[in-house]
Amino acid sequence: MNKSNVLLNLQKYWQYFVIWMNSGSDLQVWYESDRRGNTSSWHAYDPITGRSACFGSEEEMRIWIDKCYYR
């Protein structure tokens, strides 16, 4: 495993840790990036209902949130 992979994994786990520490009852939304820094996927998690979802774009995620929470 090269240095950039280690740093990418550490960044991902740090992001999960920060989300976990800040989690309450609010909808949690985050994205994952590839090693070049391009967004590869969007994630949403609702700790109240336990629902989670993964999307290929921010727009898809926003549509899901809109359908689930605002209609």
C-alpha positions in Angstrom: 0.0 0.0 0.0 1.6 3.3 -1.0 1.6 6.5 1.0 -1.3 8.2 -1.0 -3.6 5.1 -0.3 -2.8 5.3 3.4 -3.5 9.0 3.5 -6.8 8.5 1.6 -7.9 5.7 4.0 -7.0 7.9 7.0 -9.0 10.8 5.5 -12.0 8.5 5.0 -11.9 7.1 8.5 -11.4 10.6 10.0 -14.5 11.8 8.0 -16.5 8.9 9.4 -15.3 9.6 12.9 -16.2 13.3 12.6 -19.7 12.4 11.3 -20.2 9.9 14.2 -19.1 12.5 16.8 -21.4 15.1 15.4 -24.3 12.8 14.9 -27.5 13.5 16.7 -30.9 13.2 15.2 -30.1 15.3 12.1 -29.8 13.8 8.6 -26.2 13.2 7.8 -24.8 13.8 4.3 -21.3 13.3 3.1 -19.3 12.4 0.0 -16.4 10.2 -0.8 -13.6 11.2 -3.2 -11.2 9.2 -5.3 -7.5 9.6 -5.0 -7.5 12.5 -7.4 -10.0 14.4 -5.3 -13.0 13.9 -7.6 -16.2 13.1 -5.8 -17.0 9.5 -6.4 -20.3 9.1 -4.4 -22.7 10.8 -2.1 -24.1 9.3 1.0 -27.1 10.1 3.3 -28.0 8.6 6.7 -31.0 9.3 8.9 -30.2 8.1 12.4 -33.9 8.4 13.5 -35.3 6.0 10.8 -32.1 4.1 10.1 -32.5 4.8 6.4 -29.4 5.2 4.4 -28.7 5.7 0.7 -25.8 6.1 -1.7 -25.9 8.1 -4.9 -23.7 8.8 -7.9 -24.3 12.6 -7.9 -25.3 15.4 -5.6 -28.4 16.0 -7.6 -29.6 12.4 -7.1 -29.1 12.8 -3.4 -31.0 16.1 -3.2 -33.9 14.5 -5.1 -34.0 11.6 -2.6 -33.9 14.0 0.3 -36.6 16.1 -1.2 -38.9 13.1 -1.8 -38.3 11.6 1.7 -38.5 14.7 3.8 -40.2 17.6 2.1 -43.2 16.1 0.3 
